[in-house]
Amino acid sequence: MKKTFTYLVIIIFCNTIIAQNSPYKIKNGDVSSITPKNMISGNEVLSNLITNTNPNTIASKTMSMDEVLIGTTTYDLQSNASVDNRLIRHNDGTISATWTMSAQYAAAYSDRGTGYNFYDGSSWGSNPTARLESSRGGWPSILATASGKEIAITHNTDNGYLLMTHRPSVGSGTWDEQIISSMDSNGIYTDIIWNRSVIGGANNESIHMVGVIAPTGLGGTIWNGLDGALVYYRSQDGGVTWDIQDMQLPTLDTSKYVGFDGDGYAIAAQGETVVIAYFGDLDDSVLLKSTDNGNTWTSTVFLDFPVDKYTTDAGIDLDQDGVMDSLYSTDGAGTVLLDNSGTAHVFFGNMRLLDADLSDGNTSYFGGTSGIIYWNENMGPDDYANNPITSPSLWYSSLPQMIASAQDFDGDGILNYVGIPTYYLSLDCMPSAGIDNQGNIFVSYSSLVENVDQGSQNFRHVFVIKSMDGGTTWSTPKDVTPHDLWGGAQECVFARMDRNVDDKIRLIYQKDFEPGLAVRGDEDIIDLNEIIYLELDTFELSNSSTNVINNNLDINFSVYPNPANDKITLDLYSEKSSKITLSINNILGEQIKKYSLNTFAGENRFNINLTDLENGVYFIKFNNNNIKYTEKFIISK
């Protein structure tokens, strides 16, 4: 679905998003001198995607790291949303890295194409000065088959097809070119753009690829009723031939969708298992999975948008009170990871949306929305139809969970910033993920950094979190790009992690000295951006200064009944006597009740009267020697 988003310069308060366990407030700043077309107060209730949030609000410690400059670019838009597969560490320890590159300081970027560098086991090559392709392109995915063939796939903007640049050996040899887009009966190539590609199959010789058939806004045509169709391609011989082209995956059709946005999807493969995640904004977000190398597919909705085939200016008034409702969805930037057992794990940025003016052709988004949201297949499908709401203020999904958010580094309870650069994404965005042989999951993402700015906008850095229990609990976020130079005033975005983690995490990202972008959004002055390879030790994530959620606590904590009526009971088992602070907050993060409780070693039980509280969603929180925990409960009388 092609939509025009109005960037809201008034940034919302995200109490329950920014840090669910501490009532943070955003200190509003001047983001832009442009007056927004749709001004929103920011006081609407936040009620979606806030279950089981990460309670850690203590500022993270920085980590030792090993960074190498491997290239540069003046074209600074590496993706419209999800970051593609741009880094591979091969079995012999060598590494291939790609990015969209230009050396021109002019908006035409006529030399744009794939920047490529190679690590031979001891050092990186010289920074590239020319693209791999013979003609203008962008958005490369880097691949390597089991036979050693190295492949970069981009979309060719001059001719409207996908171009595969390849050579028979990783790291050496001459690059050849091959057109891989399909051709219709008139000999005209399907205009397909924004590819995402991976290697899979029993012999690791299959290429699995998704892309969007160009919508009418980019000179394309309606395809099978969709204005921008998401389609699947497959080659089982390393790209020599393509036995599946322009395949429409199940449920990605006109029954629920009007069209699909570019880069709002991700793909992963392990052996015969292939998964594709689509991150909708005003439509369903869905996981497509194949366990037979792409022959057949199943579909699971992991975030069910309450209206199918929504079009801008149609209006969403779920409770029929005459007021358009503000809803929560994805920001379109996500990633998908297959763990070692073949289970899919999905991560994406949270986003708040509103279509209040039904005559302006715009849908408004809230650029101050925060939160990295997580779902895996074991949570099951999200089904709005069988879980209808009684009020928009109670609309939340019980499945995706927020696992990270913007950090309050100075501990004053306020996310201090002067302005937010325009990426059309969440404050926490562009996730990528990896896994080690023990099943530990690692996630990187870019997040706005408190009190680090250039006077009018705050910078983003790359953060990393870790789960040691399959996604149940998550560590405190750590800034892995602190950059002492200029007081950390460097923009670190579009990070992509290598899927296979051992004792080190390896990722590539883009860095410069100006928040935001030149290509779109703020349309800053064109400058030189550095492409950085970063390597860091995983053990430093294990030695986090705070506990992960509900892990290694000396107190076991439970709340019942839930939903509650006139009271709730707290059962606490403590290994030793202690004093805890307990509070009840409403969905806006406002503290309603506060208690100081003395616990004894062993079983403790407390009853809390709720007769003075109205129906709704609440959070009970405790703090015990810097161990913080939050439990959501509902009052329904």
BELBEL-V169467 format. One record per backbone hydrogen bond with DSSP energy under -1.0 kcal/mol. CO is the residue of the C=O (numbers start at 1). NH is the residue of the N-H. E is the energy in kcal/mol with one decimal. If there is no record, write none. Layout:
# BELBEL-V169467
CO:NH:E ; CO:NH:E
This chain:
# BELBEL-V169467
4:363:-2.4 ; 6:365:-1.6 ; 14:18:-3.8 ; 15:19:-1.2 ; 19:22:-1.9 ; 22:24:-3.1 ; 25:415:-2.2 ; 66:535:-2.0 ; 68:533:-3.0 ; 71:531:-3.1 ; 73:529:-3.0 ; 84:86:-1.1 ; 85:142:-2.6 ; 86:98:-2.2 ; 88:96:-2.5 ; 90:93:-2.1 ; 94:90:-3.0 ; 95:119:-2.8 ; 96:88:-2.4 ; 97:117:-2.0 ; 99:115:-3.5 ; 101:113:-1.8 ; 102:74:-2.3 ; 106:109:-1.4 ; 109:112:-2.0 ; 112:137:-1.7 ; 113:101:-3.4 ; 114:132:-1.3 ; 115:99:-1.5 ; 117:97:-2.2 ; 118:125:-1.3 ; 119:95:-1.8 ; 123:120:-2.1 ; 138:155:-1.9 ; 141:153:-2.1 ; 143:151:-2.4 ; 145:148:-1.6 ; 149:145:-2.1 ; 150:167:-1.9 ; 151:143:-3.0 ; 152:165:-3.1 ; 153:141:-1.6 ; 154:163:-3.0 ; 156:160:-1.8 ; 161:156:-3.6 ; 162:180:-2.0 ; 163:154:-2.3 ; 164:178:-1.5 ; 165:152:-2.9 ; 166:176:-3.4 ; 167:150:-2.5 ; 169:172:-1.3 ; 176:166:-2.6 ; 178:164:-3.3 ; 182:190:-2.8 ; 184:187:-2.1 ; 188:184:-2.7 ; 190:192:-1.5 ; 191:214:-3.5 ; 193:212:-2.4 ; 196:210:-2.2 ; 198:208:-2.6 ; 200:206:-2.2 ; 201:204:-1.3 ; 204:146:-2.2 ; 205:238:-2.5 ; 206:200:-2.6 ; 207:235:-2.0 ; 208:198:-2.3 ; 209:233:-3.1 ; 210:196:-2.1 ; 211:231:-2.7 ; 212:193:-2.6 ; 215:218:-1.6 ; 215:220:-2.7 ; 216:219:-1.8 ; 223:226:-2.2 ; 226:223:-2.6 ; 226:228:-1.2 ; 228:260:-2.2 ; 229:213:-2.7 ; 231:211:-1.7 ; 232:247:-2.3 ; 233:209:-2.3 ; 234:244:-1.6 ; 235:207:-3.0 ; 244:234:-2.4 ; 247:232:-2.1 ; 249:252:-1.6 ; 251:253:-1.5 ; 253:256:-1.4 ; 253:257:-2.0 ; 256:309:-2.6 ; 258:227:-2.3 ; 261:264:-1.1 ; 263:82:-2.4 ; 264:279:-2.9 ; 266:277:-2.4 ; 268:275:-2.8 ; 270:273:-2.0 ; 271:201:-3.2 ; 272:293:-3.1 ; 273:270:-2.3 ; 274:290:-2.8 ; 275:268:-2.3 ; 276:288:-3.3 ; 277:266:-2.1 ; 278:286:-1.4 ; 280:330:-1.1 ; 285:302:-1.8 ; 285:303:-1.6 ; 286:278:-2.9 ; 287:300:-2.5 ; 288:276:-2.6 ; 289:298:-2.4 ; 290:274:-2.9 ; 298:289:-2.5 ; 300:287:-3.3 ; 301:382:-2.9 ; 303:285:-2.5 ; 311:314:-1.9 ; 316:325:-3.5 ; 317:320:-1.0 ; 327:353:-3.1 ; 329:351:-2.0 ; 333:349:-1.6 ; 335:347:-2.4 ; 337:345:-2.9 ; 339:342:-1.6 ; 343:339:-2.6 ; 344:377:-1.8 ; 345:337:-2.9 ; 346:375:-2.2 ; 347:335:-2.5 ; 348:373:-3.5 ; 349:331:-2.0 ; 351:329:-3.0 ; 352:366:-2.0 ; 353:327:-2.1 ; 354:364:-2.4 ; 363:6:-1.2 ; 364:354:-2.3 ; 365:8:-1.1 ; 366:369:-1.7 ; 369:427:-3.4 ; 371:350:-2.5 ; 372:403:-2.7 ; 373:348:-2.0 ; 374:401:-2.7 ; 375:346:-3.6 ; 376:379:-1.9 ; 377:380:-1.6 ; 384:387:-1.4 ; 391:394:-2.1 ; 392:395:-1.4 ; 401:374:-2.9 ; 404:372:-2.3 ; 407:409:-1.2 ; 413:25:-1.8 ; 414:416:-1.1 ; 415:27:-1.9 ; 416:451:-1.8 ; 419:458:-3.1 ; 427:448:-1.4 ; 429:446:-2.7 ; 432:444:-2.5 ; 434:442:-2.8 ; 435:501:-2.6 ; 436:439:-1.7 ; 440:436:-1.7 ; 441:467:-2.6 ; 442:434:-2.4 ; 443:465:-2.4 ; 444:432:-2.1 ; 445:463:-3.3 ; 446:429:-2.9 ; 447:461:-2.1 ; 449:452:-1.3 ; 452:459:-2.5 ; 457:454:-1.8 ; 459:449:-2.9 ; 460:492:-3.0 ; 461:447:-2.5 ; 462:480:-2.5 ; 463:445:-2.0 ; 464:478:-1.7 ; 465:443:-2.4 ; 466:475:-2.4 ; 467:441:-2.4 ; 478:464:-1.8 ; 483:488:-1.1 ; 484:487:-1.9 ; 485:488:-1.1 ; 486:489:-1.3 ; 488:490:-2.5 ; 491:512:-1.3 ; 493:510:-2.9 ; 496:508:-2.0 ; 499:435:-2.9 ; 503:538:-2.3 ; 504:502:-1.4 ; 505:536:-2.1 ; 506:498:-2.8 ; 507:534:-3.4 ; 508:496:-2.3 ; 509:532:-3.1 ; 510:493:-2.4 ; 511:530:-3.2 ; 512:491:-2.8 ; 517:524:-2.9 ; 520:523:-1.5 ; 529:73:-2.1 ; 530:511:-2.8 ; 531:70:-2.6 ; 532:509:-2.2 ; 533:68:-2.4 ; 534:507:-2.6 ; 535:66:-2.4 ; 536:505:-2.8 ; 538:541:-1.3 ; 538:542:-1.2 ; 539:543:-1.4 ; 548:551:-1.6 ; 554:575:-1.9 ; 556:573:-2.0 ; 558:571:-2.1 ; 560:569:-3.7 ; 564:636:-2.8 ; 566:610:-3.6 ; 568:608:-2.7 ; 569:560:-1.9 ; 570:606:-2.4 ; 571:558:-1.7 ; 572:604:-2.3 ; 573:556:-2.5 ; 574:602:-3.4 ; 578:599:-3.3 ; 580:597:-2.6 ; 581:623:-2.2 ; 582:595:-3.7 ; 583:621:-2.8 ; 584:592:-3.6 ; 584:593:-1.6 ; 585:619:-2.5 ; 586:589:-1.9 ; 590:586:-2.4 ; 593:584:-2.4 ; 595:582:-2.9 ; 597:580:-2.7 ; 599:578:-1.6 ; 602:574:-2.2 ; 604:572:-2.8 ; 606:570:-3.4 ; 608:568:-1.8 ; 610:613:-2.2 ; 616:635:-2.7 ; 618:633:-2.4 ; 619:585:-2.9 ; 620:631:-2.4 ; 621:583:-2.5 ; 622:629:-1.9 ; 623:581:-2.0 ; 624:627:-1.6 ; 627:624:-2.6 ; 629:622:-2.1 ; 631:620:-2.9 ; 633:618:-2.9 ; 634:564:-3.3 ; 635:616:-1.7
